[in-house]
Amino acid sequence: MIRVLYLAACSSLIILIFLCLAWELRLAPVQAGGSWLALKCLPLLAPLFGILHGRRYSYQWASMLILLYFTEGVVRATTEQGTARWLAIAEIVLSLIFFGASVGYARLTRPAVH
């Protein structure tokens, strides 16, 4: 089960990073030709190393960070049209997968209480 949660967290985080970049640079940027909103993927790079190496602490704080992306997805899914709306829905789904996997991983890897 820990392996499944690890893979779900890693894959959803990496896909979300690429989704943010593609969304704001190519697929449905706020401004034609791309936008500075592509920089929103930078905070996702901070926990990436720790997530890939299975560091419990990274899973704990990244589960809180991802809630910002969930919130952005909800706002943009309700205010955008067309492709941008579908990208926002994908952001919501990926952030929920990451959140669930992170919380589950952190819970299952906690130290045993004596």
SULDA-V440894 format. One record per backbone hydrogen bond with DSSP energy under -0.5 kcal/mol. NH is the residue of the N-H (numbers start at 1). CO is the residue of the C=O. Records with the same first field share a line. If there is no record, write none. Layout:
BEGIN
NH: CO / CO
END
This chain:
BEGIN
5: 1
6: 2
7: 3
8: 4
9: 5
10: 6
11: 7
12: 8
13: 9
14: 10
15: 11
16: 12
17: 13
18: 14
19: 15
20: 16
21: 17
22: 18
23: 19
24: 20
25: 21
26: 22
27: 22
28: 23
34: 31
35: 24
38: 35
39: 36
40: 37
41: 38
42: 39
44: 41
45: 41 / 42
46: 42 / 43
47: 43
49: 45
51: 47
52: 48
53: 49
54: 51
55: 50
56: 54
58: 55
59: 55
60: 56
61: 57
62: 58
63: 59
64: 60 / 61
65: 61
66: 62
67: 64
68: 65
69: 65
70: 66
71: 67
72: 68
73: 69
74: 70
75: 71
76: 72
77: 73
78: 74
79: 75
80: 76
84: 81
85: 82
86: 82
87: 83
88: 84
89: 85
90: 86
91: 87
92: 88
93: 89
94: 90
95: 91
96: 92
97: 93
98: 94
99: 95
100: 96
101: 97
102: 98
103: 99
104: 100
105: 101
106: 102
107: 103
108: 104
109: 105
110: 107
END
